[in-house]
Structures are given as structure tokens and as C-alpha cells.
């Protein structure tokens, strides 16, 4: 049986026949270890000469953005990450300076450490990071982990984090913005509740359903709810929903749109799988990625990976998946051209493509520990979902 939260984010199938071992992840940060892998070419480009400084950031109990903000606050050094890592894990990643003239020696705090490993002639970017390696302990599970061998048959869904995890609302906000319904977008930011949220947060959100309460309850909204406080302040001052949404940082507003695109992608992938489409082997007429991440049409004999459209205003209809995607868009009452947003052009998205199946390598397991590497952009929780088949993913640590 598919958990309710999976269906809410567009995942309505399992692609493996394995029964699932249950259990829990992330009981401790040390149970979930992630290490970035950069390309061989990028690794070789790091040298001892002058240039842009490259560091290894090791951290736990703090996410990437907060760690790098703290480095800037304490050392005045602005660093850019190749990928984002959350707080509930032990992580190791590459970060790079965008300024040739400034670097620091090794530095550490209680939650993170920074080690300079060399310099590069041009700053590293997210394209240099090709994969992540995971080592994960599954607590309180059935002792059948070694029986799982379907790691090459897992669909490349967007994971729970993309949608807000405990509060799966980001895609709904994105849809409201696409439909120019800024009142609804504001209501969702302030008042959307989830059974997984804390009692205190739920109580304050229920009070914010009535917009006449915003001024009265502003001081009761926790500082961690910074986006909520931001839009509340704007509404109190101007009483304009569109202005209030515009006050949300651009990166986050774009993320809302991307989350809705991710929901459509998940739904499309689920429906295509249910309809019996082969999503693990490309065929004539398919759009594919090659081993270097270049996209093109299927060529017999090449090592290619099937891709599905990631819907935007430049949606490419000529794939075997247009039947499913068009049906979903019709039910959602959305058209591809609506991803160009006249009222908020800066968050418009042309779309693109995404690999249909997870590319997993170096898979191994022993006792209650599993290790594997996933290409950039794939979610470890999606692979773990197939191994564990959790009845309640959020309670299981997802």
C-alpha cells in the first residue's frame, strides 16, 4: 500500500517487487553519511598554485547554507557549495571561493570543519559534482537487507525534501503562483497544516487562517518561521498578496515553481510505469542522456539513459510520455505556457528533461548498513523507500 504522503507528492507506485524490511533511518546523524564525488577532471584541476581556494566542508547538525553563512560571519569568506546537504546527516562536500585574493587556513567549530585542499584556475560549480556516496544505517529493520538486489530498477522520483518533508506544501504554493492566485499562495505559506508538524506550529497556523489576526499574532510566530514572518510583515504594512509573495527570496520562489514541476514529473513517472511503459531501457524516438550528461535522441548501440520531460513553457511534446503528461496537466488545469508567468517573470521556467531511472553504483550491504553512490540530483530516500517500504515515511526518518 502506498503511503498517503507519497501520493501527495505524485509517487503512486513501487518499481521493485522486494517486500521491504521496515525500520528507521537517521536515529543519529552518524547513521546517515554522505560524501560528494567530483569528476576525475575536476579532481585533477585542484593544485597547490594560486587561484580560487577549494575546501572540504565536513559537518553535522547544521545544513550547508547555515554553515557557509557562519563561515562568512566569522571569517568574512564567501564560499559556494556544489550541492546542498541537510542537517540530519554527517556530510562531506566541496566548497569553493569566488574570490582569488582571499583564503583562510583550516577552521572548525562544534558543528563543522573547513579544510583547504588546494586551488583551481576557475571556480568549481555544481556541474563538477557528479555523484554522492551514501553509507546509511537502517535501525530496527528485518534482517533481510542482503536480499535486496533491485537497485538498477528504481525510478528517479523527486524525494520528500523537495516538497517540504513534514509539511508537503512547496508544490502547492508553486501551482498557486502559476495560476496567479497570490491569495492562495499566501494562505498556503501561512496556514497549511500537516499531521507531522508540531502542535505549536499547527496552533499558530490555524490562527493565521483569518488574515485580520496577522498583526495580533505576529510576535507569537517562532523566529524559525522566517518566511512566514516576512510575508506577514508585508501584509500588515501593505495588505497586498502579490507584494507579500514578492518579498519571499527569489531563490525560494523559483523553488516553489520547481517543486510543482517535480510533482508533475513524479506523477508522470508513476502513471507511465502503471501503464506498462519500459522506463529502464530507452528505445527509438526517446530523448536520452549519455554518460557525460549530454542530452539527445536515442542512438542504437550507445550507452544512454532514458529521460522524461520536466514540464515548463518550452515543453517538448514529441515523446511517448505525452499521453500521461497531457492527461495530468488537464486534470491539474495547467498548460505548459502558464510556466511563463507575466506577473512574476523572474520565476518563469522553460522546463527540460530528467533521467527516468536512478543510476546507482557501488551498491553493497551488510547487517543493517547499506552503501551506494547516486548521480547528482537523485535522492537516497527514493532508493531507501524501495528497500524499506515504510508505512509512514516521515515517522521512519524520511
ZAMARGU-4260 file (C-alpha; in steps of 0.2 Angstrom, whole numbers, plus 5000, padded with zeros to 4 digits):
<rodrens>
0) 5000/5000/5000 | 5007/5017/4995 | 5008/5029/5010 | 4997/5045/5009 | 5011/5057/5009
5) 5019/5048/4994 | 5003/5050/4984 | 5003/5069/4989 | 5019/5071/4980 | 5015/5061/4965
10) 5023/5045/4969 | 5009/5031/4967 | 5020/5015/4963 | 5034/5005/4969 | 5046/4999/4955
15) 5053/4984/4964 | 5045/4968/4970 | 5055/4967/4986 | 5044/4966/5001 | 5053/4979/5012
20) 5062/4977/5028 | 5054/4992/5038 | 5065/5001/5050 | 5070/5019/5054 | 5084/5030/5047
25) 5093/5045/5054 | 5091/5039/5073 | 5108/5048/5075 | 5117/5060/5062 | 5131/5047/5061
30) 5118/5034/5054 | 5117/5044/5038 | 5134/5048/5030 | 5135/5057/5013 | 5151/5061/5003
35) 5152/5071/4987 | 5161/5064/4972 | 5168/5076/4959 | 5174/5072/4942 | 5191/5065/4938
40) 5195/5080/4928 | 5189/5092/4942 | 5199/5082/4955 | 5215/5084/4944 | 5212/5103/4942
45) 5215/5106/4961 | 5233/5111/4963 | 5245/5120/4975 | 5246/5136/4965 | 5237/5152/4967
50) 5219/5153/4961 | 5202/5150/4969 | 5203/5141/4985 | 5194/5124/4987 | 5189/5117/5004
55) 5182/5101/5011 | 5167/5106/5022 | 5163/5092/5035 | 5148/5095/5045 | 5134/5088/5056
60) 5118/5095/5064 | 5119/5110/5053 | 5114/5112/5034 | 5125/5119/5021 | 5118/5136/5019
65) 5119/5139/5038 | 5137/5133/5039 | 5143/5144/5025 | 5134/5159/5032 | 5143/5156/5048
70) 5160/5155/5039 | 5156/5172/5031 | 5151/5179/5048 | 5166/5173/5057 | 5179/5174/5044
75) 5172/5186/5031 | 5175/5172/5017 | 5161/5169/5005 | 5160/5151/4999 | 5149/5142/4986
80) 5144/5124/4988 | 5142/5112/4973 | 5127/5104/4982 | 5116/5107/4997 | 5117/5094/5012
85) 5104/5094/5026 | 5107/5095/5045 | 5101/5077/5049 | 5117/5068/5042 | 5136/5068/5043
90) 5142/5076/5027 | 5157/5080/5017 | 5157/5091/5002 | 5167/5103/4991 | 5165/5122/4993
95) 5175/5135/4983 | 5179/5153/4984 | 5173/5165/4971 | 5187/5177/4975 | 5205/5174/4970
100) 5213/5185/4983 | 5205/5178/4999 | 5208/5162/5008 | 5209/5155/5026 | 5218/5141/5034
105) 5209/5126/5042 | 5195/5131/5053 | 5182/5122/5064 | 5168/5124/5076 | 5157/5112/5086
110) 5146/5108/5070 | 5158/5109/5055 | 5176/5110/5050 | 5184/5118/5034 | 5200/5111/5027
115) 5209/5119/5012 | 5214/5106/4999 | 5221/5117/4986 | 5217/5130/4972 | 5208/5129/4955
120) 5210/5141/4940 | 5191/5144/4938 | 5179/5141/4952 | 5171/5124/4954 | 5152/5123/4950
125) 5138/5111/4953 | 5142/5103/4936 | 5159/5097/4943 | 5150/5087/4956 | 5144/5071/4948
130) 5138/5060/4962 | 5136/5057/4981 | 5141/5042/4990 | 5130/5036/5005 | 5133/5025/5020
135) 5116/5023/5029 | 5111/5013/5044 | 5093/5006/5045 | 5088/5003/5063 | 5075/4991/5069
140) 5073/4983/5052 | 5070/4965/5047 | 5086/4956/5044 | 5084/4954/5025 | 5094/4969/5019
145) 5106/4957/5010 | 5092/4950/4999 | 5088/4967/4990 | 5096/4967/4973 | 5085/4978/4963
150) 5095/4994/4964 | 5095/4995/4945 | 5076/4996/4944 | 5072/5011/4954 | 5063/5026/4946
155) 5071/5043/4948 | 5057/5051/4958 | 5060/5068/4967 | 5061/5064/4986 | 5051/5071/5001
160) 5064/5085/5004 | 5058/5093/4988 | 5041/5096/4994 | 5044/5101/5012 | 5046/5084/5020
165) 5035/5085/5036 | 5025/5099/5028 | 5022/5094/5009 | 5017/5111/5003 | 5030/5119/4992
170) 5022/5112/4975 | 5005/5118/4980 | 5012/5136/4983 | 5021/5134/4966 | 5004/5130/4957
175) 4995/5144/4965 | 5009/5156/4959 | 5007/5149/4941 | 4988/5152/4942 | 4991/5170/4948
180) 4982/5166/4964 | 4993/5175/4976 | 4980/5175/4989 | 4980/5156/4989 | 4999/5155/4989
185) 5000/5166/5004 | 4987/5156/5013 | 4997/5140/5010 | 5013/5148/5016 | 5005/5154/5032
190) 4991/5142/5036 | 4994/5125/5028 | 4995/5112/5041 | 5001/5094/5042 | 4999/5080/5054
195) 5018/5079/5055 | 5021/5097/5061 | 5022/5102/5079 | 5007/5106/5089 | 5013/5123/5092
200) 5016/5127/5074 | 4999/5120/5070 | 4990/5130/5083 | 4998/5147/5076 | 4994/5142/5058
205) 4976/5139/5062 | 4976/5157/5070 | 4983/5164/5054 | 4969/5157/5043 | 4960/5174/5047
210) 4971/5187/5040 | 4964/5200/5052 | 4974/5191/5065 | 4991/5194/5057 | 4996/5209/5067
215) 4989/5202/5084 | 4999/5186/5082 | 5014/5192/5073 | 5025/5191/5089 | 5019/5173/5093
220) 5026/5166/5076 | 5043/5157/5080 | 5059/5165/5073 | 5062/5149/5063 | 5046/5153/5053
225) 5056/5167/5045 | 5047/5166/5028 | 5030/5167/5037 | 5036/5182/5047 | 5042/5190/5031
230) 5026/5189/5022 | 5016/5193/5037 | 5025/5210/5040 | 5022/5214/5021 | 5004/5211/5023
235) 5002/5221/5039 | 5011/5236/5030 | 5003/5235/5013 | 4989/5222/5013 | 4994/5216/4995
240) 4996/5197/4992 | 5006/5199/4977 | 5018/5211/4986 | 5019/5199/5000 | 5024/5184/4989
245) 5037/5195/4980 | 5045/5198/4997 | 5050/5179/4998 | 5068/5177/4992 | 5069/5174/4973
250) 5078/5158/4975 | 5064/5151/4986 | 5050/5157/4974 | 5059/5148/4960 | 5060/5133/4971
255) 5041/5133/4973 | 5039/5133/4954 | 5052/5119/4953 | 5043/5109/4966 | 5027/5109/4956
260) 5036/5104/4941 | 5044/5090/4952 | 5026/5084/4957 | 5021/5083/4938 | 5037/5073/4935
265) 5033/5061/4949 | 5015/5059/4944 | 5021/5056/4925 | 5033/5043/4930 | 5021/5034/4941
270) 5007/5034/4928 | 5019/5029/4914 | 5025/5014/4925 | 5007/5009/4929 | 5003/5010/4910
275) 5017/4997/4907 | 5030/5009/4899 | 5048/5002/4899 | 5057/5016/4909 | 5073/5007/4911
280) 5078/5005/4893 | 5077/5018/4880 | 5070/5015/4863 | 5068/5023/4846 | 5062/5041/4847
285) 5066/5043/4865 | 5076/5058/4872 | 5091/5052/4882 | 5106/5057/4892 | 5123/5050/4888
290) 5137/5045/4900 | 5143/5063/4900 | 5126/5071/4904 | 5123/5077/4886 | 5105/5076/4880
295) 5100/5070/4863 | 5089/5057/4853 | 5091/5038/4856 | 5105/5030/4846 | 5106/5012/4845
300) 5122/5005/4852 | 5126/5020/4863 | 5126/5019/4882 | 5111/5030/4885 | 5099/5034/4899
305) 5080/5037/4896 | 5074/5055/4900 | 5056/5061/4903 | 5051/5079/4901 | 5052/5091/4915
310) 5037/5102/4910 | 5039/5121/4908 | 5034/5134/4895 | 5045/5125/4882 | 5038/5108/4885
315) 5043/5095/4871 | 5028/5085/4867 | 5036/5073/4855 | 5039/5059/4867 | 5030/5043/4871
320) 5025/5050/4888 | 5015/5065/4881 | 4999/5054/4884 | 5002/5053/4903 | 5009/5071/4904
325) 4994/5079/4895 | 4982/5070/4905 | 4990/5076/4921 | 4991/5094/4915 | 4972/5093/4910
330) 4967/5086/4927 | 4978/5100/4936 | 4970/5113/4925 | 4988/5119/4920 | 4995/5122/4902
335) 5014/5122/4898 | 5013/5141/4893 | 5007/5145/4911 | 5025/5142/4917 | 5029/5159/4909
340) 5022/5170/4922 | 5019/5188/4916 | 5015/5194/4934 | 5032/5187/4940 | 5043/5184/4925
345) 5058/5181/4936 | 5052/5164/4942 | 5046/5158/4925 | 5053/5141/4920 | 5056/5133/4902
350) 5057/5116/4909 | 5069/5102/4902 | 5072/5084/4905 | 5076/5072/4919 | 5083/5054/4919
355) 5069/5042/4922 | 5078/5029/4932 | 5091/5031/4946 | 5109/5027/4941 | 5116/5018/4956
360) 5133/5011/4958 | 5145/5003/4971 | 5130/4995/4979 | 5133/4984/4994 | 5125/4980/5011
365) 5129/4971/5027 | 5119/4968/5043 | 5109/4984/5044 | 5120/4995/5034 | 5118/5000/5015
370) 5131/5009/5004 | 5129/5016/4987 | 5133/5030/4975 | 5120/5040/4966 | 5122/5053/4952
375) 5119/5071/4956 | 5101/5076/4958 | 5095/5058/4963 | 5088/5056/4981 | 5094/5042/4993
380) 5077/5042/5001 | 5069/5036/4985 | 5081/5021/4985 | 5078/5018/5003 | 5059/5019/5001
385) 5060/5004/4989 | 5071/4994/5002 | 5061/4998/5017 | 5043/5001/5010 | 5039/5011/5025
390) 5021/5013/5031 | 5024/5030/5037 | 5039/5038/5029 | 5041/5053/5040 | 5040/5043/5056
395) 5053/5032/5048 | 5065/5046/5047 | 5062/5051/5029
</rodrens>
